[in-house]
Amino acid sequence: MAVEMLSYIERESSIHRLSGVTKLIAFLLWSTAAMLTYDTRVLVVMLIGSLIIFKMSRIHVREIAFVLLFILFFLLLNNLAIYVFSPRQGVAIYGTSHVLFDIVGRYNMTWEQIFYQVNVTLKYFVVIPAALLFIVTTHPSEFAASLSRIGISYKIGYAVSLAFRYIPDIQRDFKTISKAQQARGVDLSRNEKLGRRIKNAAAIIMPLILSSLDRIEVISNAMELRGFGKKKKRSWYSEKALRKVDAITIIVAVVFFVSAMVITFNDGSRFYNPFN
């Protein structure tokens, strides 16, 4: 059976066994460090760490391949846009210009621009695997419990939990409606022309919207009947108690974050400059 995109994948791994609070704190520290730093040394270490964590999670690349390809497509667009709109951004940041070749007008290729865009790419490869792992290794209910535990309103946590639960439901509904439409002779395969396929795919949208609205009504009625939101706090069935390994993981994440920030801002700039 195909794994649903961006849904919880149950595995027996050290990453899965961590508390949702631990994974949330570690992910926030990890992503903040990746967003703040442009130090290539830090980013390379984080990239290696991402690969190690991914291996430890026992999640297979094919299970998140579609999302990875989608993100890589936007990474390519982002790099292209950076060069089109700011072809000398690297020169402005690093203060030198080592031209490889000229193209036309202000467009030339410099080592500084390549180095800058390599750092941007590294930031994607550092953050995206960590974000995907956090989503697919944390049960939605446990994620909501972890948000509540760090002080976020349980109403917000519950909304986030429902959103994560809803993604695979939408995918299943889409597949079911798509198969039903194909059984009625609506061809969505490559045998049809692109324009016709888009028109046929549009016929799925309305049933999908109606089924989604129906599910929303059922869930909201069930929550209202159970008195959701009446009290300021609530307990969580899926909440995991913090263990020794959770404490160690949080300490390691904090130490790494502080170390990364010290290395990044050691010379007063968050950009590592190998050209000076």
PyMOL commands that set and color helices and strands:
alter all, ss='L'
color gray80, all
select helices_A, chain A and resi 14-17+20-36+40-57+61-63+65-85+89-94+111-137+140-149+154-183+194-225+244-264
alter helices_A, ss='H'
color red, helices_A
select strands_A, chain A and resi 99-104+107-110
alter strands_A, ss='S'
color yellow, strands_A
deselect
rebuild
show_as cartoon
